[in-house]
Amino acid sequence: MGASARRKTWTLYPGATCLGRTRVRFRVWAPRCRRVAVRIVGAQERAPVSMAKAGGGWFEATLDGLTRGTRYTYILDGRRERPDPASRALPEGVHGPSEVVDTSAFAWTDGGWRGLALKDMVLYEIHVGTFTPAGTFEAIIPRLPRLRALGVTAVELMPVASFPGARNWGYDGVGLFAPQRSYGGPLGLQRLVDACHAHGLALVLDVVYNHLGPEGNYLAEFGPYFTDRHRTPWGPAVNYDGEGSRGVRDFVLANARYWVREYHVDGLRLDAVHGIFDAGPLHILREVNDAVRGLARRLGRRVAVVAESDANDRRVVESARRGGYGLAGQWSDDFHHAVHTLLTGERRGYYADFGALEQLAKAYTDGFVYDGQPSRFRGRAHGTTSRDLPGERFVVCVQNHDQVGNRAQGERLSSLVDFERLKLAATALLISPYVPLLFMGEEYGERAPFLFFTDFEDPALREAVTRGRRGEFAAFAWEGAVPDPQDPTSFCRSTLGWGAQDREPHASLWRYYRALLALRRRQPALGVGGKQRLTARCAGAEVMVVLRRHPAGATALAVLNFARTERSVAPELPPGRWIRVLESGEKRFGGAGPTTPRVLVAAGRADTRFDMAPSGAAIFLRAERGRGRPELATTRKTAPRRRAARAATGG
């Protein structure tokens, strides 16, 4: 076998691989070690077995008489005993032994599932530990029908790679191949993915390739996984372009393929890629994307790779032939910041760069608000142009784990603005030409905070995290004491209160989200894409008018009033008959009743003036000539068959 073929095999299969019921192959990349031995611990304990050198810094051994569930460690140079860097499970925590797992033994039922394109996703971000009181993968499963009825099409899990203790956001993971034990481990994750597919939901997994957590991170003892040539907010950077980096890159590529092949995930969200540094000829982001896409093609599935980037760098989603990395999409914080500042009036920290209605207009038409102009917060020019990039390349939100949890008190939008402005935020999000992401509980106005929480064992690290968290918020000048991340109550307070969903006003907000998502599905003009046919205009200082056209259907008009008082609006409509299909102030959505006209008749481009309620939002549709009438979301009479269908889906 040639060197390249051998490397490909290792890329796919580091760690312990079952070769039948009683045989296990162990492989580890440890170029910093002169010798490595594998030690079987627990009930099957035996003397350490030396692993053979296999070239390129790899060691391997195949042992008989072992079964899944066997626990083992590696002994490095006869002195240090460590878990496997590619552990499939860490049942005793990140400092304990690894466990042999046969991921191929799971009886999948999703043979007909082929995944979803990113443009077809309505993402719903979940932190496994706080989504339910049980805090496990399997406890999510009974909630899936409710998400499907809402209009969600994809669940996005915050990182599940093994982290220290039982409580963490997941970004301190160190066992990149081992689903967190307190969540239910490998079997629990497989059951959740299989159940998602059974409900017609994709599953996207958040992975962290820019750093590892500070506790239980033993990778540097095995190989040159980190470098001081680049620095990140989390310490030394992952070594993607220095000496010995080929093995590091293969480790990450193996991990990306592993989640797709062994856990059937439908997408990967790459955390904070602005913290990934690679000056090599083939950027690691492109290599990861190419590896995942290649595997997906062989498996006959669709798998999207999406990045979180703070750099507003179009190369992330630019095609490879144009010098980009070719990812399916990237998060756009600019959209969130533009909406958030208009809703709340906050202007400190990174919000200092936002607050003008024109910026939201640009977010709708372009994607990035900052595309090269000076940023006051950064003290330099920021961003690249994005106007020509398709809308389906951007994932946007009005809440997510960062924007909520990285506040001193972890306040959700429901604690910052009133009920009508929550509906206004939902409208602003769901009329955009981008892929929408909802943060768990957003759809019904969850009031519990989402705090930052950790469960480190090292006393010095515990104190450093608590101290650092308090200093992090100086630029925002938020009031109140910062909750201690190590205090278990910070975790408990962050658990969703599911009982609120069926009480008012939460139930009305849930109905509003569902109505908006249903309207997006039925009306192509309101869906993902078509950014080049969107116009956004400021009708005064606080009213946004968005017009979305579709070549094969109705034209949609959305009017958003960010003022806290009533506003008279002249939207300058194209000629035609415009029918109101949704208004945030309707009684079924907890409002006092609609204030906008049911029908608008525009001749030429003459103004059709009407009043908008404070913090109100309304959507109108105009049928194009020869294409019939627009379907109404506010039809008063509902056919019996449709009523029965809605009742069956929780509507």
N, C-alpha and C positions, 0 to 999 in steps of 0.2 A: 504494500500500500504506500503510495507516494505521500510526501509531507503535507501537500495541500488537502488530500483526501482525509488523511489522519486528523488534521486540524479541524476539518468540517465535522468529523465525528465527535471530537472533543467539544466543539462548540455546542453541539446539540445535547451532549450527554455528560456533563461534569457531575460529580457526586456519586451517589449509590444507585445503581440500576439493577432491578431484578431481572435475572436471566432464567426465568422459570420459577418454580415454587420454592426451591431450596438452594438457589445459587445467586450470588450478588457480586457485581463488579463495582469496585471502588476506583474512582479517578479524581485526582486533585492536581491543580496547577500550583506548584510551590517552588519556584526557581530560587528563592532565598534560603532553601533548606538543603542540607547535604543528604539527609535521609528522612524518610517519613514511614511511620508504621501505623497500621489500623488496629485499634483495640476494641474488641467486642465486650460490652459491659452489661450488667444486669443478669438476668436468668441464664443467658447463654454465654456468660463470661468465659473468655479464653485468653491465653497469652497473646501479646501483641504480635502481629504478622508484618514483616517488612514488606514494603511496597517496591516494586521494580521501577527503575527509571525508564521512561518511555520516550525521552527526547523532548527538547523544547521546554524543559522545566516541569514536565508532567511525571507523575507517579501513578502506578496502577497496581491493583491486586484483585484476583477473583477468588472468592471463598465459597466453599460448599457447606451445606448443613445450616444455612441461615434462611430465615423467613421474613416476610414483612412484619414490622414491629420490632425487629432487632435494633438495639441501641448501640452506638459506636462512637468513638472519638479518634482523632488523629494525634499521634505523638510526633512532635517535630524535633529532630536532632536529638532524640532520646531524653529531652528535658521538659518540653512544654506540651501539655495536653489540651487540645482545642476541638471545638465542634467543627464539622465540615463547612467550608464556606458556601457550598451548594447544598446544604441540608434541605431535604424535602419536608422535614418536620423537626421542630425543637420542643418536644413535649415537656421539658423541665425548664424552659426558658433559654435565653440567648447565651447563658454561660454553661448550660448543661450539655449532655450528649445529644447527638443527632439520632434520628430514627429512620430506618429503611421504610420507604413507602412505595407501594406499587400503584402508581396513579392509573395504570392501564386496567386495573381490576374493576373500576367503576362501571356500572351498567348504564350507559347513557341512553336516553330515549329521544334525543334531538337529531336523529339521522336526517330528517327532512329540512332542518334549519340551515339557512345559507347566510344569515347575518343581514345587516342593514348598511346601506351607504350612509355616510355622515349626514348628508342633506335630508335624510328621512328620520333623523333622530330628534326627539325631544328629550333632553338629558335630565336626569333627576339625581342629584348628588347626595350620597348617603355616607355618613360615618357609622360603621357597623355597630360600634360599642354603645352609641347613644340613640340609635334609631328606634330601638325597642328597649323595654326594661330588661329583657334577657341579654341583649347585647351580642347576639350571635348571628352567624350567616343564616341558619335555619329559621330563626325567629323573624327574618325578613319575609320569608315565603308567604305566610298568610296575608301579608299586606300587598302583595303583588296585584291581585284583582282590583284593589282600590286605585292603585297607580295607573293601571291600564284603563279603568273607567274614567280617570281624570283626563287622559290623553297623552300620558307619558309613553314613549316607545323605547327608552333605553335607561337602564340603571347604571350610574357611575359610582363605583366604590372608591372612597378614599383609601390610601395604601393599606394593604393587608399583610405585607411582608413582616416577619417576626420582629418585634421591638421589645425593649426591656420592660418588665413588669406586665401589668394587665390593662393599663390605661395610657393611651397615647393617641395623637392624631394619626400616627402612622409614618410621619416623615422622619422619624428617628429609627427606621428599620435597619437591621443588620443581617437578618437571615432572608436574603432576597428571594430565595426559592421556597421558603417555608411559610405557608399561611398561618397567621397568628393563632396560637393555641387557645387563648381565651375567647376567640371568635368561633371556634369549632374546628380548626385545623383543616387539612386537605379535604377530608370527606365532606365537611360542612360547606366548603366553597364549591365543590363539584355539585352538590345537591342544589345549591342556590342557583348556579348558572343553568343547570338543567331545568329547574323550575321556571326561571325567567324565559327560557326559550319555549317552554310549554305554554306560557302566557303571551307569546308573541313579543317578548321584550328582549332587546339586546343587552349585553352586559359589558361595560367599559371599565377597565381597571387602571387606577392611578399608580404609576410606578416612579421610583426615584432613582435616577441615574446621575445626579449631580453631586451627591454626597451620601455618606452613611451616618448613622447615629453615633453619638459619642460614647455609648456604653455597650460592651459586647462586640465591638468592632475589632476583630482579630485579623482582618485581611492583610494588613501591612506585614504581619509575621510570615505570611505565605509568599507574597510577591510584591512588586512595585506598583501597588494599586493606587497610590497617591503621590502627588508631586508638590513641591514648594514653588515650582516655576509659575504657578497661577494661584491666586487666593480667592476664596469665596466667603460669603457671610458665615459659612459653617466650618471654616478652616481650610486645610490643604485641599486642592482640587483633585478630582479623580484623574488619573494619568491616562489620558487618551492620545497623547502625541509625543511622549518622551520615550526614553529607553525602556524597553520591556513592555511597551504599551499594547503590543499585539495580543498578549494573553489577557490583558484587562478588557480590551475591546471584545474578544471572543467570549469572555465571561458575561458581559452585558448582552451581547447578541444571543447567547444561549438562553439567558433569562427571558428576553422578549419572546423568543420562539417557544419557550417552555409554557408560558401562560396561554399562548394560542393553541398549541398542540395538546397539552395535557389537561387544560381547564376550559377549553373551548371559548375563551373570551372573544368578544367581537370588536374590541378596540383597546388601545393603550393610550392613556393620557400621561405624557412625559412632564414631570414636575420641573418648573423653573429652569428651562434650558439656557437662560442667560447665565446660569452658573456652570455651564458645560463649556470647557475651553479645548479647542482642537485646531491646531495649526497645520495638521497633516493634509495630504492631497485629497483624501476622501473623508469628509466630516462624519463623525460618528452618528449624527442625526440622520444623515442620508443612508448610512450603512444599516442602521437599525430599521429605517423605513423600508429599504430594499429587501432586507431579510424577512421582515414580517409580510410584506406584499408577496414575495416569492413563495413563502410557505402557504399563505392564504390561497394563492392560485392553485398550488398542488393539492390543497385540501378541498377546493371547490367552494370556498367561502369568501365573504367580504369582511375585511378587518381594517379598521381605520386607525391611523396613528395621528394623535393630536398633541400639540405642545402647549405648555404654558410658557409665555415669554414676556418679560418686562421691557424688552428692547424695541418693540414695534419694528421688527426686522422682517421685511417681506421675504427674505431668503428662506425662512422657515417653510413657507408654503409655495414658493416659486418652484416651477418645474426644474428638474435636473438639467434639461437641455438649455435652460436659461441661467444656469449657475446656482440654482437653489437646492434645497434639500428634499423637496417634493412631498412634504407631509400633507395629510388630508386637510388639516385645519390647525388653527391656533386660537387660544383664548385672547380676547381683546379687553384689557382693563379699561381702556379709554371709554368704551360705551358705558360701563358701570359707573365710572367717575362722573361722566357727564350727566347721567340720570340722577345719581345720588346727590350731587351738589344742588341740583335744581329742586329736589324734593326736600332736602334737609337744611340747606343754607350753610352747611359746613364748608370751611375754606382753609383749614389748617393741614399741615403735613403735605402729602401728595395731592390733597384736594385743592391746594393753593393754585394749581395749574388749571382749575376748572371752575365752572359756575355760570358761564354764558350760554344762553339758549342756542346761539349760533354753533356752539361746539356740539350740541346734540344733533343739529342738522347735519353737520359734517360727519358725525359718527354714523348716521343713517346712510349718507351718500357715498362715503369713502371707506369707512372701517376704522382706520386710525385717525384720531384727532390731531395728534402730534406726528407730523411727517417731515420733520426737518427744522421746524422753527424752535426758538429758544424755550426751554422749560425753566420756570422760576424755581421749582423744587429741586431740579437737578443741577442748575447753574450752568447749563450748556444746551446746545441744540440736541433734539431728540427725535428719533423715528425716521422712517422712510415712507415714501408715497405708497398708497394702497388703493387708490380710486379704481384702477383697472382690474383689481383682483376680484374674483367672483364672491358673492355673498356667502356661498356655502363653505368658504375657507375660514370663516370666523365663528367662534363660539362666544356668545355674549350672555350676560346675566344682570340681574339687579341685586342679587345676593349670592354669595358662595361662602365656603368655609373660611377663606382668607379675609374677605371683606367684613364678615361678621366676627369671626374668632380673633382676628388681629386688632380688635378694638379692646381698650382696657377692660371694659365690663362685658364684652361679648354680646352687645345688644344687637338684636335683629332689627330689621326695618320696622317691624310692628311696634317696637318700643320707641322709635324715633319720630314716627309720623302717624297721622290719624288714619282712620279706616278708609276714607275716600282716597287718600293719597296712596294707600296700598294698592287699590284698584287702578289708579293712574299709573303706578310703577309697572303693574302687570301688563297694562295696555301698551306702554312704551316698549316693553320687551317683546311682546308677542306680535307686534305689527312690523318688527324689523325684518330685513331680508336675510338674517343670520340664523345659525343654529342656536336655539334657546336652551339655557340650562337653568333649572330650578334647584334651589337648595332645600333639603328636606325640611318640611314643615312650612315652607314659604306659602304654599298653596292655600293654607287655612289660617295663616297669620299666627303661627306658633309664638308664644310669648317667652318661653324659656330661653335663656341666653345660650350661646355656644361659646364656651370658654376654652382657653388653652389649658391642657392638662397633661401631666406626665407622671411616671411612676418609676423614677430612677432609684437604684439601690445605693449608689455611691453618694455619701453625705456631702462631699465637696461639690459634686456635680449638681445635686439637689439645690444647694444654696446658690450656686452660680446661676442656675436657670431662673430661680425666683428673683434674684437681684437683677439679672439682665432683662427680665420681662418688665420690671418696673421702669428701668431706664429707657426702654424701647419707645415709650409713648411720649417722651418729652416734647417732640415737635408738634404733637397734636393738642397738648395741654388739656387732656380729658380730665374731668373731675372724678374724685372718689378713689378709694384704695384699690390697687390691682389685686385681684384674687390670686392666691398662691397656687401655681400649677400643680404642686405636689400634694395639695390638700385634696383628699378623696371627694370632698363636697363640690369641688370645681367640676369634677366629672359627673357626679350625680345630678347637679343642677342643670346640666346640659342635655339630659335625656328628654326626648319629645314627650309632650303630654297628649297622648292620642285621644283622650276623652273629650278634648276641646272641639274636635272636628265637627261633632254633631250639634254643638251649641252655637247660638248667635253671638257675635256676628261672624264667627269662624265658618259656619256652614254656608253663609251667603258669599263669602270670599271664595270658598272652594267652588261653588257653583259658577262664579264669575270666571275663575281660571279655566274650568271645564268648558264653558261657553266660548271663551276666546280660542282655546285649542281646537274645539270642534269647528269653529269658523275658519281657522287657518287650514284645516284639513279639507273643507269643502270648497274653499275659494282659492284657486291657484295664485291669484294676485297677492294674497297675504302670506304665502308660504316662503320657504327658503329660496334664495336666489333672486334674480331679476333686479339686482342692485342698479344696473345701468338704466332701468326704466322707472326708477324711484326719484321723486323730487320732494324736498323738504324745505319748508318756508316758515320763517318766523312772522307770525301775524301779530305784531306788537312785541313787547318785551317778554311776555310770559306764555304765549300761546304758540304751539307748534302745529303746523298743517302738513301732513304727509300724504302724498298721492302716489299710489302704486298701480301700475298698469301691467296687464298680462295679455299677450297676443291671442290667447285662446279662451278668454273669459272676461269677467267683469273688471271694471276699474274700481279700486278701493280708495276711499278717502278716510283718513283718521285725523281727528282734531283732539289735541291734548292741551288742557288748560292747567298750567303749573301755578297760576295765581290762586291765592286763598280767598279771592272774591270773584263774583260773577264777571264775565267778560263778554263783550259783544264781538262777534267774529265775522269777518267777510272773507271766506276762503278762496274767492276767485276761481270758481269751478269751470271746467270745460262744459260745453252745452250738453243738456240731457236731463233725464229724470233720475234723481238720486234718492235712494230709499235707505232710511236708517235701519240697520240690522242689529246694532248693539249700542247700549249706553250704560256707563258705569252707575248712573243714578237710578236705574230701574228698581222697582220695589222688590223684584225677585232676587236682586243682588244687595239688598239691605239699604237701598236708597229711598229718597222721598218721592221718586217718580221722575220720568224723563223731562228735560227742559228743552231739548232740541226738537225741531220739526220732524214729523214722521216722513215727510216727502219734501225734497227740495227740487225745484224746477229752475234750471239755469239756461238762459238764452245768451248765446255768444259767451263772452267771459265777464259778463256783468256780475257784480257782487251779489251774492245771496247771503244776506246778513241774518245771523241768529245769535241767541244768547247761550253761553256755556256756563254751567254751574261751577262753583268754586271747586278746584281740584278734579274737575270732571273730564271724562273722555267719551268720545262717540265715534262710531264707525258707520260709514255709508257705502253703498255699492251702486254702481251704474252699469247696467247691462250694455254691452257693445251692440251696435246694429247687427241684426241677423243672428244674434247669439242667445236670444231669449232673456227671460227675466232673471235677476239674481236670486239665489236662494236666500230666504230670510232666516235669521237666527232668532227672531222675536215673534214668529208666527203665533197667534193667540190660540188658534184651534189646531189640535194635534190629532192626527189620525190614530185610531185605537191601536193599530199594529205598532206605530212608532212609540206610543205611550208605553206599551208593554215592553218593547225593546229597551227603552230608557230605564224602566223599573228594574229590569233584569240585570242591568249593568250598574246599579246603585244610583241611577240618576233620579 
